[in-house]
Amino acid sequence: MPELPLEIDVAAAQALLQQGPHPECLLLDCRTPEEHTTASIAGAKLLPMQEITDRVAELEPWRNEQIVVHCHHGMRSLKVTQWLREQGFSQATSMRGGIDAWSTAIDAKVPRY
């Protein structure tokens, strides 16, 4: 499997998430629980950036699979993606623009904040 770029846009993220009947792709939300309550993308796993080092074992099933990390605008997710890659999650990538870009370009039902 070729390595994904460090960042992808929301259209590429949506395409990855829609592959096949059983996608081998995790959408990882690294925002706070409060932000997740305000707006979320269906199927995303919430794992706040502040907790990632303590909870990284929860991601082990996806070590060799694609992980698309998102936050509000793409800054935290980029940091989390870089950290995950350092831990051996070579298929982790950040969704550029975050959930804000997702709401604007993909699903207007996701609230902007």
Backbone hydrogen bonds, N-H to C=O, Kabsch-Sander energy under -0.5 kcal/mol:
donor,donor_aa,acceptor,acceptor_aa,energy
8,I,94,S,-2.7
13,A,9,D,-2.2
14,Q,10,V,-2.6
15,A,11,A,-2.1
16,L,12,A,-2.2
17,L,13,A,-2.3
18,Q,14,Q,-1.3
19,Q,16,L,-1.1
25,C,23,P,-0.7
26,L,66,Q,-2.7
28,L,26,L,-0.7
28,L,68,V,-3.0
29,D,27,L,-0.6
29,D,45,K,-3.0
30,C,28,L,-0.7
30,C,70,H,-2.7
36,H,32,T,-2.4
37,T,33,P,-2.1
38,T,34,E,-1.7
39,A,35,E,-2.3
44,A,41,I,-2.1
45,K,27,L,-3.0
46,L,44,A,-0.6
47,L,29,D,-3.0
47,L,45,K,-0.6
49,M,30,C,-2.3
51,E,48,P,-2.0
52,I,48,P,-0.8
52,I,49,M,-0.9
55,R,51,E,-1.9
56,V,52,I,-0.9
58,E,55,R,-2.1
59,L,56,V,-2.0
60,E,57,A,-1.4
62,W,59,L,-2.3
63,R,60,E,-2.0
65,E,62,W,-1.5
66,Q,24,E,-1.3
67,I,91,Q,-1.6
68,V,26,L,-3.2
69,V,67,I,-0.7
69,V,93,T,-3.2
70,H,28,L,-3.1
78,L,74,G,-0.8
79,K,75,M,-1.7
80,V,76,R,-2.7
81,T,77,S,-2.6
82,Q,78,L,-2.4
83,W,79,K,-2.2
84,L,80,V,-3.0
85,R,81,T,-2.5
86,E,82,Q,-1.7
87,Q,83,W,-1.2
87,Q,84,L,-0.5
88,G,85,R,-1.5
89,F,84,L,-2.5
90,S,88,G,-1.6
92,A,89,F,-1.7
93,T,67,I,-2.6
94,S,6,L,-2.8
95,M,69,V,-2.9
96,R,8,I,-3.0
96,R,94,S,-0.9
97,G,73,H,-0.8
98,G,95,M,-1.9
99,I,71,C,-2.8
100,D,72,H,-2.0
101,A,97,G,-1.7
102,W,98,G,-1.9
103,S,99,I,-2.4
104,T,100,D,-1.9
105,A,101,A,-2.9
106,I,102,W,-2.6
107,D,102,W,-2.4
110,V,107,D,-1.8
